[in-house]
């Protein structure tokens, strides 16, 4: 967990490392496993859908289905502990939601640059402070930005008096490890990721997924990468 001060606004960034290998599901069931939809949804390539209006729509909607499922699972974990649920705001036509945009851009960058590997593999990356042999997945090597930088650049809480953001990252490969269930299960099994999810003050959350792995050593399919951003803005 890192503390940063940006333009007089206190920004608490809870950034947790990604999984270095395809994760196994934890034994403890998720609180929302029986009630949340699409928790075993597997992200598919565009070629898996027919080249029709409905096929293109279904392909486009994969990300939304995953995000809604992650939101449901996260809120089940929060409310089962007496915490307030977080919300996912939808942008109006011609507008964007800042943290949603930041998370979406970052997960796209992750699978394009593929720096979520070892420092020896990638070279141009910031070593992770918890495991210096691996790159810090939360610091984009092209831009040098961390989650707070990206939230600020996207316009998050521009007129607020104080704000906080948190980011979790995940990648998995193999059908059982690319699903919303797998991502949230792994986060909840890791102390720092779980602390981010269960931070009481967060009011909103966006979970963006991209097809493919952000680790240059992974060639297995299917593979998926997730970036999850939480936020709190006080006016």
Secondary structure as GFF3:
##gff-version 3
##sequence-region A 1 235
A	DSSP	beta_strand	2	6	.	.	.	ID=ss1
A	DSSP	beta_strand	9	15	.	.	.	ID=ss2
A	DSSP	three_ten_helix	46	48	.	.	.	ID=ss3
A	DSSP	alpha_helix	53	60	.	.	.	ID=ss4
A	DSSP	alpha_helix	62	79	.	.	.	ID=ss5
A	DSSP	alpha_helix	98	113	.	.	.	ID=ss6
A	DSSP	alpha_helix	119	122	.	.	.	ID=ss7
A	DSSP	alpha_helix	147	153	.	.	.	ID=ss8
A	DSSP	beta_strand	162	173	.	.	.	ID=ss9
A	DSSP	three_ten_helix	175	177	.	.	.	ID=ss10
A	DSSP	alpha_helix	180	188	.	.	.	ID=ss11
A	DSSP	alpha_helix	191	197	.	.	.	ID=ss12
A	DSSP	beta_strand	204	211	.	.	.	ID=ss13
A	DSSP	beta_strand	223	234	.	.	.	ID=ss14
###
